[in-house]
Structures are given as structure tokens and as C-alpha cells.
Amino acid sequence: MSWGFDRDKGIGYTRAEQPVWTNWLPVRIRAMVKAGDTLFVAGAPDILDSKDPYAAFEARKGARLIAVSAEDGKKLSETALEYPPVFDGMIAANGCLFASLRDGSVVCLAGNISTASRQ
């Protein structure tokens, strides 16, 4: 019996099957929730400021909320958040997306994905 030692680990860990899709996003994901056919991810931007290397980790660079298609990973929308979410701090309910942010606030986002984009 093979325990996967002879397999390519791919992204993250050994898999019995290939992922349905992969997509690299410019965000360090701290929270993720699937609502219908949309996957929402949020976190600090994946950037490095040479003058302040910890800025993104310490919530001084804001955050991004990105909506992607759960079917193929295509980016549908992206919007700015003032602070990153806490770990696993998002939930979707009744057509709204709620996020608990690192500054202690809770935001509620609602609307059409195509009209909610702010870049």
C-alpha cells in the first residue's frame, strides 16, 4: 500500500487527486467562505515594503477581499478593506458577507458582485 511518498506533493500536501483548479492571488488569505458558486477570500496584501517589511502582517497596508468563481477560480471582483479579517473571520448569510476585522469591527457587505468592485 502506498501512503503517497512516491507522489508529487503539489500545492500544500500530498493529494490522491489533482485539485479542480489553482489560482495565485495577491493576498495572504486569513478568511475564506463559499457562498453559492462564489468563493470569497480576504487578507493582507501579499506585498513586501523594504522600508517596513512587517507592515502587511501588522495591518498597516489594509486588506483585500477577492471573489472568485468556485467552479474555475476566475477572479470575479476585488475590493479594499481597511483592516485584514481575523483568522476564519468571515461568514455568508442571507445574501450578505460578514467579516470580523482585526481592529474589532464587523463589516457587512451586500450587493451584486459585478457592482461591488472597488479598485
C-alpha positions as CSV (number, residue, x, y, z in Angstrom):
1,M,0.0,0.0,0.0
2,S,1.4,3.4,-1.0
3,W,1.0,6.3,1.5
4,G,1.7,8.9,-1.1
5,F,5.5,9.0,-0.6
6,D,6.1,8.4,-4.3
7,R,3.6,11.1,-5.4
8,D,4.3,14.8,-6.2
9,K,3.1,16.8,-3.3
10,G,1.8,19.6,-5.5
11,I,0.4,22.6,-3.6
12,G,0.3,22.2,0.1
13,Y,0.4,18.5,0.7
14,T,0.1,15.0,-0.9
15,R,-3.2,14.6,-2.7
16,A,-4.9,11.5,-4.1
17,E,-6.3,13.6,-6.9
18,Q,-5.3,16.8,-8.6
19,P,-7.2,19.9,-7.4
20,V,-10.1,21.1,-9.6
21,W,-8.2,24.4,-10.1
22,T,-5.4,26.5,-8.6
23,N,-5.1,30.3,-8.7
24,W,-2.4,32.5,-7.1
25,L,-3.9,35.7,-5.6
26,P,-2.1,38.8,-4.4
27,V,-3.4,38.3,-0.8
28,R,-2.3,36.4,2.3
29,I,-5.6,34.6,2.9
30,R,-6.8,34.7,6.5
31,A,-10.5,34.1,6.0
32,M,-12.4,32.2,3.3
33,V,-16.1,31.4,2.8
34,K,-18.0,29.8,-0.1
35,A,-21.5,31.2,-0.9
36,G,-23.3,29.6,-3.8
37,D,-20.9,29.5,-6.7
38,T,-18.6,32.1,-5.3
39,L,-15.6,31.7,-3.1
40,F,-14.7,34.8,-1.0
41,V,-11.1,35.2,0.3
42,A,-9.7,38.0,2.4
43,G,-6.4,39.0,4.0
44,A,-3.5,41.4,4.0
45,P,-2.0,42.2,0.6
46,D,0.9,39.9,-0.4
47,I,3.5,42.7,-0.7
48,L,6.8,43.5,0.8
49,D,7.7,47.1,1.6
50,S,11.5,47.1,2.0
51,K,11.3,50.1,4.4
52,D,8.6,48.4,6.6
53,P,8.7,44.7,6.0
54,Y,6.1,43.8,8.7
55,A,3.6,46.4,7.6
56,A,1.2,44.0,5.8
57,F,1.4,41.5,8.7
58,E,0.7,44.2,11.3
59,A,-2.3,45.5,9.4
60,R,-0.7,48.8,8.2
61,K,-1.3,48.0,4.5
62,G,-5.1,47.4,4.6
63,A,-6.5,44.3,3.2
64,R,-8.2,42.9,0.1
65,L,-11.4,41.0,-0.3
66,I,-11.5,38.9,-3.5
67,A,-14.4,37.0,-5.0
68,V,-13.5,34.1,-7.3
69,S,-15.6,31.5,-9.2
70,A,-15.8,28.3,-7.2
71,E,-16.0,26.4,-10.4
72,D,-12.9,27.6,-12.2
73,G,-11.0,30.1,-9.9
74,K,-11.6,33.1,-12.2
75,K,-11.4,36.4,-10.3
76,L,-14.9,38.0,-10.3
77,S,-14.3,41.0,-8.1
78,E,-11.9,42.7,-5.7
79,T,-12.4,45.3,-3.1
80,A,-10.4,47.0,-0.4
81,L,-10.9,46.5,3.3
82,E,-9.5,48.9,5.9
83,Y,-8.1,46.1,8.0
84,P,-7.5,42.3,7.4
85,P,-10.0,39.9,8.8
86,V,-9.3,37.9,11.9
87,F,-8.5,34.2,11.2
88,D,-11.5,32.5,9.8
89,G,-13.5,35.7,10.5
90,M,-16.0,35.6,7.6
91,I,-19.5,34.2,7.2
92,A,-22.1,34.4,4.4
93,A,-25.8,34.6,5.3
94,N,-29.0,35.9,3.7
95,G,-27.2,37.4,0.7
96,C,-24.6,39.2,2.9
97,L,-21.0,38.7,3.7
98,F,-19.9,39.5,7.2
99,A,-16.3,39.9,8.2
100,S,-14.8,40.4,11.6
101,L,-11.7,42.7,11.2
102,R,-8.5,42.9,13.2
103,D,-9.5,46.4,14.6
104,G,-12.5,44.8,16.3
105,S,-15.1,46.0,13.8
106,V,-17.6,43.9,11.9
107,V,-18.5,44.8,8.3
108,C,-21.5,43.6,6.3
109,L,-21.1,43.6,2.5
110,A,-24.0,43.0,0.2
111,G,-24.8,43.5,-3.4
112,N,-24.1,42.3,-6.9
113,I,-20.5,41.0,-7.4
114,S,-20.2,42.9,-10.6
115,T,-21.2,46.2,-9.0
116,A,-19.4,45.7,-5.7
117,S,-15.9,46.0,-7.1
118,R,-13.8,49.0,-5.8
119,Q,-10.2,49.1,-7.0
